[in-house]
């Protein structure tokens, strides 16, 4: 019987999570400015990018590649 209750709780959590994702993206995702990596062209949030010489990069490796 305890297993059934646990299962119901898990189903409810999963259902509410799915419903939340469909209705509205998290505020942080909408407000975060997206920048483009100058090396590979991938888009990433500004807070996660590496800025060097006025260019933005997705990783330190790409920053070094671009500098060559
Ligand atoms: Zn890159």
PDB file of the backbone (N, CA, C, O) and the ligand in Angstrom, with CONECT records:
HET     ZN  A 101       1
ATOM      1  N   UNK A   1       0.833  -1.208   0.000  1.00  0.00           N
ATOM      2  CA  UNK A   1       0.000   0.000   0.000  1.00  0.00           C
ATOM      3  C   UNK A   1       0.869   1.259   0.000  1.00  0.00           C
ATOM      4  O   UNK A   1       0.568   2.230  -0.695  1.00  0.00           O
ATOM      5  N   UNK A   2       1.942   1.235   0.780  1.00  0.00           N
ATOM      6  CA  UNK A   2       2.854   2.376   0.849  1.00  0.00           C
ATOM      7  C   UNK A   2       3.478   2.636  -0.517  1.00  0.00           C
ATOM      8  O   UNK A   2       3.737   3.781  -0.888  1.00  0.00           O
ATOM      9  N   UNK A   3       3.716   1.556  -1.260  1.00  0.00           N
ATOM     10  CA  UNK A   3       4.304   1.693  -2.598  1.00  0.00           C
ATOM     11  C   UNK A   3       3.372   2.452  -3.537  1.00  0.00           C
ATOM     12  O   UNK A   3       3.814   3.273  -4.341  1.00  0.00           O
ATOM     13  N   UNK A   4       2.081   2.168  -3.424  1.00  0.00           N
ATOM     14  CA  UNK A   4       1.091   2.838  -4.270  1.00  0.00           C
ATOM     15  C   UNK A   4       1.058   4.344  -4.002  1.00  0.00           C
ATOM     16  O   UNK A   4       0.967   5.150  -4.929  1.00  0.00           O
ATOM     17  N   UNK A   5       1.132   4.703  -2.739  1.00  0.00           N
ATOM     18  CA  UNK A   5       1.120   6.124  -2.374  1.00  0.00           C
ATOM     19  C   UNK A   5       2.372   6.809  -2.922  1.00  0.00           C
ATOM     20  O   UNK A   5       2.310   7.911  -3.467  1.00  0.00           O
ATOM     21  N   UNK A   6       3.500   6.133  -2.764  1.00  0.00           N
ATOM     22  CA  UNK A   6       4.770   6.670  -3.261  1.00  0.00           C
ATOM     23  C   UNK A   6       4.700   6.881  -4.772  1.00  0.00           C
ATOM     24  O   UNK A   6       5.145   7.901  -5.299  1.00  0.00           O
ATOM     25  N   UNK A   7       4.127   5.888  -5.452  1.00  0.00           N
ATOM     26  CA  UNK A   7       3.987   5.954  -6.908  1.00  0.00           C
ATOM     27  C   UNK A   7       3.114   7.146  -7.312  1.00  0.00           C
ATOM     28  O   UNK A   7       3.415   7.864  -8.266  1.00  0.00           O
ATOM     29  N   UNK A   8       2.041   7.334  -6.571  1.00  0.00           N
ATOM     30  CA  UNK A   8       1.125   8.447  -6.849  1.00  0.00           C
ATOM     31  C   UNK A   8       1.825   9.789  -6.650  1.00  0.00           C
ATOM     32  O   UNK A   8       1.627  10.724  -7.426  1.00  0.00           O
ATOM     33  N   UNK A   9       2.637   9.873  -5.613  1.00  0.00           N
ATOM     34  CA  UNK A   9       3.376  11.116  -5.324  1.00  0.00           C
ATOM     35  C   UNK A   9       4.374  11.399  -6.450  1.00  0.00           C
ATOM     36  O   UNK A   9       4.493  12.532  -6.918  1.00  0.00           O
ATOM     37  N   UNK A  10       5.086  10.357  -6.873  1.00  0.00           N
ATOM     38  CA  UNK A  10       6.068  10.509  -7.960  1.00  0.00           C
ATOM     39  C   UNK A  10       5.373  10.966  -9.241  1.00  0.00           C
ATOM     40  O   UNK A  10       5.857  11.863  -9.931  1.00  0.00           O
ATOM     41  N   UNK A  11       4.246  10.350  -9.552  1.00  0.00           N
ATOM     42  CA  UNK A  11       3.488  10.731 -10.741  1.00  0.00           C
ATOM     43  C   UNK A  11       3.049  12.191 -10.675  1.00  0.00           C
ATOM     44  O   UNK A  11       3.105  12.918 -11.666  1.00  0.00           O
ATOM     45  N   UNK A  12       2.612  12.602  -9.486  1.00  0.00           N
ATOM     46  CA  UNK A  12       2.137  13.978  -9.317  1.00  0.00           C
ATOM     47  C   UNK A  12       3.284  14.964  -9.519  1.00  0.00           C
ATOM     48  O   UNK A  12       3.099  16.000 -10.157  1.00  0.00           O
ATOM     49  N   UNK A  13       4.473  14.655  -8.981  1.00  0.00           N
ATOM     50  CA  UNK A  13       5.642  15.544  -9.118  1.00  0.00           C
ATOM     51  C   UNK A  13       6.039  15.664 -10.593  1.00  0.00           C
ATOM     52  O   UNK A  13       6.265  16.762 -11.101  1.00  0.00           O
ATOM     53  N   UNK A  14       6.119  14.515 -11.265  1.00  0.00           N
ATOM     54  CA  UNK A  14       6.496  14.512 -12.686  1.00  0.00           C
ATOM     55  C   UNK A  14       5.471  15.298 -13.507  1.00  0.00           C
ATOM     56  O   UNK A  14       5.836  16.083 -14.383  1.00  0.00           O
ATOM     57  N   UNK A  15       4.199  15.080 -13.219  1.00  0.00           N
ATOM     58  CA  UNK A  15       3.130  15.760 -13.949  1.00  0.00           C
ATOM     59  C   UNK A  15       3.203  17.272 -13.758  1.00  0.00           C
ATOM     60  O   UNK A  15       3.061  18.030 -14.718  1.00  0.00           O
ATOM     61  N   UNK A  16       3.425  17.711 -12.518  1.00  0.00           N
ATOM     62  CA  UNK A  16       3.485  19.154 -12.257  1.00  0.00           C
ATOM     63  C   UNK A  16       4.728  19.777 -12.882  1.00  0.00           C
ATOM     64  O   UNK A  16       4.695  20.934 -13.301  1.00  0.00           O
ATOM     65  N   UNK A  17       5.817  19.027 -12.949  1.00  0.00           N
ATOM     66  CA  UNK A  17       7.037  19.535 -13.581  1.00  0.00           C
ATOM     67  C   UNK A  17       6.828  19.718 -15.081  1.00  0.00           C
ATOM     68  O   UNK A  17       7.210  20.743 -15.645  1.00  0.00           O
ATOM     69  N   UNK A  18       6.223  18.728 -15.720  1.00  0.00           N
ATOM     70  CA  UNK A  18       5.958  18.790 -17.159  1.00  0.00           C
ATOM     71  C   UNK A  18       5.021  19.946 -17.481  1.00  0.00           C
ATOM     72  O   UNK A  18       5.227  20.679 -18.448  1.00  0.00           O
ATOM     73  N   UNK A  19       3.990  20.098 -16.655  1.00  0.00           N
ATOM     74  CA  UNK A  19       3.013  21.160 -16.852  1.00  0.00           C
ATOM     75  C   UNK A  19       3.672  22.537 -16.742  1.00  0.00           C
ATOM     76  O   UNK A  19       3.385  23.443 -17.523  1.00  0.00           O
ATOM     77  N   UNK A  20       4.558  22.671 -15.758  1.00  0.00           N
ATOM     78  CA  UNK A  20       5.269  23.923 -15.526  1.00  0.00           C
ATOM     79  C   UNK A  20       6.121  24.291 -16.741  1.00  0.00           C
ATOM     80  O   UNK A  20       6.128  25.444 -17.174  1.00  0.00           O
ATOM     81  N   UNK A  21       6.836  23.311 -17.287  1.00  0.00           N
ATOM     82  CA  UNK A  21       7.729  23.555 -18.424  1.00  0.00           C
ATOM     83  C   UNK A  21       6.966  24.010 -19.660  1.00  0.00           C
ATOM     84  O   UNK A  21       7.448  24.838 -20.433  1.00  0.00           O
ATOM     85  N   UNK A  22       5.759  23.454 -19.837  1.00  0.00           N
ATOM     86  CA  UNK A  22       4.976  23.783 -21.025  1.00  0.00           C
ATOM     87  C   UNK A  22       4.375  25.180 -20.958  1.00  0.00           C
ATOM     88  O   UNK A  22       4.278  25.872 -21.971  1.00  0.00           O
ATOM     89  N   UNK A  23       3.970  25.592 -19.754  1.00  0.00           N
ATOM     90  CA  UNK A  23       3.282  26.879 -19.626  1.00  0.00           C
ATOM     91  C   UNK A  23       4.235  28.062 -19.750  1.00  0.00           C
ATOM     92  O   UNK A  23       3.951  28.995 -20.501  1.00  0.00           O
ATOM     93  N   UNK A  24       5.361  28.049 -19.031  1.00  0.00           N
ATOM     94  CA  UNK A  24       6.276  29.193 -19.089  1.00  0.00           C
ATOM     95  C   UNK A  24       7.700  28.785 -18.760  1.00  0.00           C
ATOM     96  O   UNK A  24       7.933  28.036 -17.811  1.00  0.00           O
ATOM     97  N   UNK A  25       8.652  29.276 -19.543  1.00  0.00           N
ATOM     98  CA  UNK A  25      10.044  28.987 -19.223  1.00  0.00           C
ATOM     99  C   UNK A  25      10.450  29.744 -17.961  1.00  0.00           C
ATOM    100  O   UNK A  25       9.834  30.761 -17.642  1.00  0.00           O
ATOM    101  N   UNK A  26      11.464  29.281 -17.235  1.00  0.00           N
ATOM    102  CA  UNK A  26      11.891  29.982 -16.025  1.00  0.00           C
ATOM    103  C   UNK A  26      12.321  31.414 -16.351  1.00  0.00           C
ATOM    104  O   UNK A  26      12.915  31.642 -17.405  1.00  0.00           O
ATOM    105  N   UNK A  27      12.037  32.385 -15.475  1.00  0.00           N
ATOM    106  CA  UNK A  27      12.349  33.788 -15.744  1.00  0.00           C
ATOM    107  C   UNK A  27      13.817  33.989 -16.106  1.00  0.00           C
ATOM    108  O   UNK A  27      14.136  34.834 -16.943  1.00  0.00           O
ATOM    109  N   UNK A  28      14.705  33.230 -15.491  1.00  0.00           N
ATOM    110  CA  UNK A  28      16.142  33.391 -15.751  1.00  0.00           C
ATOM    111  C   UNK A  28      16.463  33.095 -17.209  1.00  0.00           C
ATOM    112  O   UNK A  28      17.324  33.744 -17.803  1.00  0.00           O
ATOM    113  N   UNK A  29      15.764  32.105 -17.791  1.00  0.00           N
ATOM    114  CA  UNK A  29      16.020  31.731 -19.176  1.00  0.00           C
ATOM    115  C   UNK A  29      15.578  32.827 -20.142  1.00  0.00           C
ATOM    116  O   UNK A  29      16.202  33.032 -21.183  1.00  0.00           O
ATOM    117  N   UNK A  30      14.512  33.524 -19.799  1.00  0.00           N
ATOM    118  CA  UNK A  30      13.978  34.540 -20.698  1.00  0.00           C
ATOM    119  C   UNK A  30      14.781  35.838 -20.630  1.00  0.00           C
ATOM    120  O   UNK A  30      14.957  36.526 -21.635  1.00  0.00           O
ATOM    121  N   UNK A  31      15.265  36.161 -19.427  1.00  0.00           N
ATOM    122  CA  UNK A  31      15.938  37.440 -19.244  1.00  0.00           C
ATOM    123  C   UNK A  31      17.431  37.374 -19.565  1.00  0.00           C
ATOM    124  O   UNK A  31      18.059  38.397 -19.838  1.00  0.00           O
ATOM    125  N   UNK A  32      17.992  36.168 -19.531  1.00  0.00           N
ATOM    126  CA  UNK A  32      19.424  36.022 -19.789  1.00  0.00           C
ATOM    127  C   UNK A  32      19.751  36.371 -21.244  1.00  0.00           C
ATOM    128  O   UNK A  32      19.139  35.836 -22.169  1.00  0.00           O
ATOM    129  N   UNK A  33      20.689  37.245 -21.434  1.00  0.00           N
ATOM    130  CA  UNK A  33      21.098  37.632 -22.780  1.00  0.00           C
ATOM    131  C   UNK A  33      21.954  36.521 -23.389  1.00  0.00           C
ATOM    132  O   UNK A  33      22.869  36.009 -22.744  1.00  0.00           O
ATOM    133  N   UNK A  34      21.649  36.154 -24.634  1.00  0.00           N
ATOM    134  CA  UNK A  34      22.400  35.105 -25.294  1.00  0.00           C
ATOM    135  C   UNK A  34      23.505  35.715 -26.160  1.00  0.00           C
ATOM    136  O   UNK A  34      23.292  36.698 -26.870  1.00  0.00           O
ATOM    137  N   UNK A  35      24.673  35.112 -26.082  1.00  0.00           N
ATOM    138  CA  UNK A  35      25.797  35.575 -26.900  1.00  0.00           C
ATOM    139  C   UNK A  35      26.290  34.421 -27.768  1.00  0.00           C
ATOM    140  O   UNK A  35      25.946  33.263 -27.532  1.00  0.00           O
ATOM    141  N   UNK A  36      27.093  34.748 -28.766  1.00  0.00           N
ATOM    142  CA  UNK A  36      27.539  33.745 -29.730  1.00  0.00           C
ATOM    143  C   UNK A  36      29.045  33.540 -29.591  1.00  0.00           C
ATOM    144  O   UNK A  36      29.805  34.501 -29.471  1.00  0.00           O
ATOM    145  N   UNK A  37      29.460  32.293 -29.607  1.00  0.00           N
ATOM    146  CA  UNK A  37      30.893  31.992 -29.555  1.00  0.00           C
ATOM    147  C   UNK A  37      31.522  32.377 -30.887  1.00  0.00           C
ATOM    148  O   UNK A  37      31.055  31.951 -31.943  1.00  0.00           O
ATOM    149  N   UNK A  38      32.583  33.183 -30.841  1.00  0.00           N
ATOM    150  CA  UNK A  38      33.238  33.656 -32.064  1.00  0.00           C
ATOM    151  C   UNK A  38      33.979  32.533 -32.785  1.00  0.00           C
ATOM    152  O   UNK A  38      34.333  32.676 -33.955  1.00  0.00           O
ATOM    153  N   UNK A  39      34.211  31.435 -32.106  1.00  0.00           N
ATOM    154  CA  UNK A  39      34.964  30.325 -32.707  1.00  0.00           C
ATOM    155  C   UNK A  39      34.040  29.298 -33.359  1.00  0.00           C
ATOM    156  O   UNK A  39      34.226  28.959 -34.528  1.00  0.00           O
ATOM    157  N   UNK A  40      33.047  28.798 -32.621  1.00  0.00           N
ATOM    158  CA  UNK A  40      32.201  27.724 -33.158  1.00  0.00           C
ATOM    159  C   UNK A  40      30.772  28.181 -33.464  1.00  0.00           C
ATOM    160  O   UNK A  40      30.026  27.450 -34.115  1.00  0.00           O
ATOM    161  N   UNK A  41      30.375  29.379 -33.008  1.00  0.00           N
ATOM    162  CA  UNK A  41      29.059  29.907 -33.349  1.00  0.00           C
ATOM    163  C   UNK A  41      27.926  29.446 -32.460  1.00  0.00           C
ATOM    164  O   UNK A  41      26.766  29.760 -32.727  1.00  0.00           O
ATOM    165  N   UNK A  42      28.239  28.701 -31.399  1.00  0.00           N
ATOM    166  CA  UNK A  42      27.181  28.218 -30.495  1.00  0.00           C
ATOM    167  C   UNK A  42      26.665  29.386 -29.653  1.00  0.00           C
ATOM    168  O   UNK A  42      27.414  30.304 -29.319  1.00  0.00           O
ATOM    169  N   UNK A  43      25.383  29.337 -29.317  1.00  0.00           N
ATOM    170  CA  UNK A  43      24.801  30.382 -28.477  1.00  0.00           C
ATOM    171  C   UNK A  43      24.793  29.930 -27.022  1.00  0.00           C
ATOM    172  O   UNK A  43      24.488  28.775 -26.723  1.00  0.00           O
ATOM    173  N   UNK A  44      25.129  30.848 -26.122  1.00  0.00           N
ATOM    174  CA  UNK A  44      25.144  30.528 -24.693  1.00  0.00           C
ATOM    175  C   UNK A  44      24.836  31.774 -23.883  1.00  0.00           C
ATOM    176  O   UNK A  44      25.020  32.892 -24.364  1.00  0.00           O
ATOM    177  N   UNK A  45      24.360  31.582 -22.632  1.00  0.00           N
ATOM    178  CA  UNK A  45      24.051  32.751 -21.795  1.00  0.00           C
ATOM    179  C   UNK A  45      25.301  33.577 -21.521  1.00  0.00           C
ATOM    180  O   UNK A  45      26.403  33.042 -21.394  1.00  0.00           O
ATOM    181  N   UNK A  46      25.108  34.901 -21.433  1.00  0.00           N
ATOM    182  CA  UNK A  46      26.242  35.788 -21.232  1.00  0.00           C
ATOM    183  C   UNK A  46      26.998  35.461 -19.940  1.00  0.00           C
ATOM    184  O   UNK A  46      28.218  35.612 -19.874  1.00  0.00           O
ATOM    185  N   UNK A  47      26.273  35.016 -18.925  1.00  0.00           N
ATOM    186  CA  UNK A  47      26.928  34.733 -17.645  1.00  0.00           C
ATOM    187  C   UNK A  47      27.864  33.526 -17.728  1.00  0.00           C
ATOM    188  O   UNK A  47      28.728  33.350 -16.868  1.00  0.00           O
ATOM    189  N   UNK A  48      27.695  32.687 -18.769  1.00  0.00           N
ATOM    190  CA  UNK A  48      28.524  31.487 -18.887  1.00  0.00           C
ATOM    191  C   UNK A  48      29.624  31.639 -19.930  1.00  0.00           C
ATOM    192  O   UNK A  48      30.452  30.743 -20.091  1.00  0.00           O
ATOM    193  N   UNK A  49      29.640  32.759 -20.638  1.00  0.00           N
ATOM    194  CA  UNK A  49      30.617  32.900 -21.713  1.00  0.00           C
ATOM    195  C   UNK A  49      31.927  33.487 -21.204  1.00  0.00           C
ATOM    196  O   UNK A  49      32.003  34.002 -20.088  1.00  0.00           O
ATOM    197  N   UNK A  50      32.953  33.401 -22.039  1.00  0.00           N
ATOM    198  CA  UNK A  50      34.259  33.971 -21.733  1.00  0.00           C
ATOM    199  C   UNK A  50      34.460  35.144 -22.689  1.00  0.00           C
ATOM    200  O   UNK A  50      34.379  34.978 -23.906  1.00  0.00           O
ATOM    201  N   UNK A  51      34.721  36.318 -22.144  1.00  0.00           N
ATOM    202  CA  UNK A  51      34.917  37.507 -22.974  1.00  0.00           C
ATOM    203  C   UNK A  51      36.400  37.795 -23.089  1.00  0.00           C
ATOM    204  O   UNK A  51      37.121  37.849 -22.092  1.00  0.00           O
ATOM    205  N   UNK A  52      36.846  37.982 -24.336  1.00  0.00           N
ATOM    206  CA  UNK A  52      38.268  38.285 -24.564  1.00  0.00           C
ATOM    207  C   UNK A  52      38.402  39.174 -25.781  1.00  0.00           C
ATOM    208  O   UNK A  52      37.983  38.797 -26.875  1.00  0.00           O
ATOM    209  N   UNK A  53      38.977  40.343 -25.604  1.00  0.00           N
ATOM    210  CA  UNK A  53      39.212  41.258 -26.714  1.00  0.00           C
ATOM    211  C   UNK A  53      37.941  41.663 -27.453  1.00  0.00           C
ATOM    212  O   UNK A  53      37.956  41.818 -28.674  1.00  0.00           O
ATOM    213  N   UNK A  54      36.834  41.836 -26.715  1.00  0.00           N
ATOM    214  CA  UNK A  54      35.570  42.246 -27.325  1.00  0.00           C
ATOM    215  C   UNK A  54      34.802  41.115 -27.976  1.00  0.00           C
ATOM    216  O   UNK A  54      33.710  41.337 -28.499  1.00  0.00           O
ATOM    217  N   UNK A  55      35.350  39.892 -27.957  1.00  0.00           N
ATOM    218  CA  UNK A  55      34.679  38.721 -28.520  1.00  0.00           C
ATOM    219  C   UNK A  55      34.218  37.812 -27.388  1.00  0.00           C
ATOM    220  O   UNK A  55      34.797  37.817 -26.302  1.00  0.00           O
ATOM    221  N   UNK A  56      33.171  37.030 -27.649  1.00  0.00           N
ATOM    222  CA  UNK A  56      32.675  36.097 -26.643  1.00  0.00           C
ATOM    223  C   UNK A  56      32.923  34.664 -27.097  1.00  0.00           C
ATOM    224  O   UNK A  56      32.826  34.351 -28.283  1.00  0.00           O
ATOM    225  N   UNK A  57      33.244  33.797 -26.136  1.00  0.00           N
ATOM    226  CA  UNK A  57      33.555  32.398 -26.441  1.00  0.00           C
ATOM    227  C   UNK A  57      32.840  31.473 -25.469  1.00  0.00           C
ATOM    228  O   UNK A  57      32.534  31.849 -24.337  1.00  0.00           O
ATOM    229  N   UNK A  58      32.573  30.223 -25.947  1.00  0.00           N
ATOM    230  CA  UNK A  58      31.851  29.269 -25.115  1.00  0.00           C
ATOM    231  C   UNK A  58      32.785  28.583 -24.126  1.00  0.00           C
ATOM    232  O   UNK A  58      32.337  28.079 -23.096  1.00  0.00           O
ATOM    233  N   UNK A  59      34.065  28.560 -24.426  1.00  0.00           N
ATOM    234  CA  UNK A  59      35.010  27.879 -23.535  1.00  0.00           C
ATOM    235  C   UNK A  59      36.386  28.513 -23.659  1.00  0.00           C
ATOM    236  O   UNK A  59      36.667  29.229 -24.620  1.00  0.00           O
ATOM    237  N   UNK A  60      37.230  28.247 -22.689  1.00  0.00           N
ATOM    238  CA  UNK A  60      38.590  28.783 -22.706  1.00  0.00           C
ATOM    239  C   UNK A  60      39.377  28.224 -23.889  1.00  0.00           C
ATOM    240  O   UNK A  60      40.253  28.891 -24.440  1.00  0.00           O
ATOM    241  N   UNK A  61      39.051  26.987 -24.270  1.00  0.00           N
ATOM    242  CA  UNK A  61      39.722  26.349 -25.401  1.00  0.00           C
ATOM    243  C   UNK A  61      39.466  27.132 -26.696  1.00  0.00           C
ATOM    244  O   UNK A  61      40.387  27.358 -27.481  1.00  0.00           O
ATOM    245  N   UNK A  62      38.225  27.539 -26.909  1.00  0.00           N
ATOM    246  CA  UNK A  62      37.889  28.284 -28.126  1.00  0.00           C
ATOM    247  C   UNK A  62      38.471  29.693 -28.100  1.00  0.00           C
ATOM    248  O   UNK A  62      38.785  30.266 -29.143  1.00  0.00           O
ATOM    249  N   UNK A  63      38.610  30.238 -26.903  1.00  0.00           N
ATOM    250  CA  UNK A  63      39.231  31.554 -26.778  1.00  0.00           C
ATOM    251  C   UNK A  63      40.691  31.468 -27.244  1.00  0.00           C
ATOM    252  O   UNK A  63      41.189  32.364 -27.926  1.00  0.00           O
ATOM    253  N   UNK A  64      41.357  30.390 -26.870  1.00  0.00           N
ATOM    254  CA  UNK A  64      42.759  30.206 -27.270  1.00  0.00           C
ATOM    255  C   UNK A  64      42.877  29.922 -28.764  1.00  0.00           C
ATOM    256  O   UNK A  64      43.814  30.390 -29.411  1.00  0.00           O
ATOM    257  N   UNK A  65      41.926  29.153 -29.322  1.00  0.00           N
ATOM    258  CA  UNK A  65      41.955  28.830 -30.745  1.00  0.00           C
ATOM    259  C   UNK A  65      41.818  30.100 -31.589  1.00  0.00           C
ATOM    260  O   UNK A  65      42.491  30.263 -32.607  1.00  0.00           O
ATOM    261  N   UNK A  66      40.935  30.992 -31.143  1.00  0.00           N
ATOM    262  CA  UNK A  66      40.668  32.212 -31.890  1.00  0.00           C
ATOM    263  C   UNK A  66      41.864  33.146 -31.873  1.00  0.00           C
ATOM    264  O   UNK A  66      42.090  33.888 -32.829  1.00  0.00           O
ATOM    265  N   UNK A  67      42.612  33.116 -30.816  1.00  0.00           N
ATOM    266  CA  UNK A  67      43.756  34.016 -30.644  1.00  0.00           C
ATOM    267  C   UNK A  67      44.906  33.708 -31.585  1.00  0.00           C
ATOM    268  O   UNK A  67      45.721  34.586 -31.870  1.00  0.00           O
ATOM    269  N   UNK A  68      44.987  32.477 -32.072  1.00  0.00           N
ATOM    270  CA  UNK A  68      46.104  32.058 -32.919  1.00  0.00           C
ATOM    271  C   UNK A  68      46.137  32.816 -34.249  1.00  0.00           C
ATOM    272  O   UNK A  68      47.019  32.577 -35.074  1.00  0.00           O
TER     273      UNK A  68
HETATM  274 ZN    ZN A 101      32.898  27.709 -29.069  1.00  0.00          ZN
END
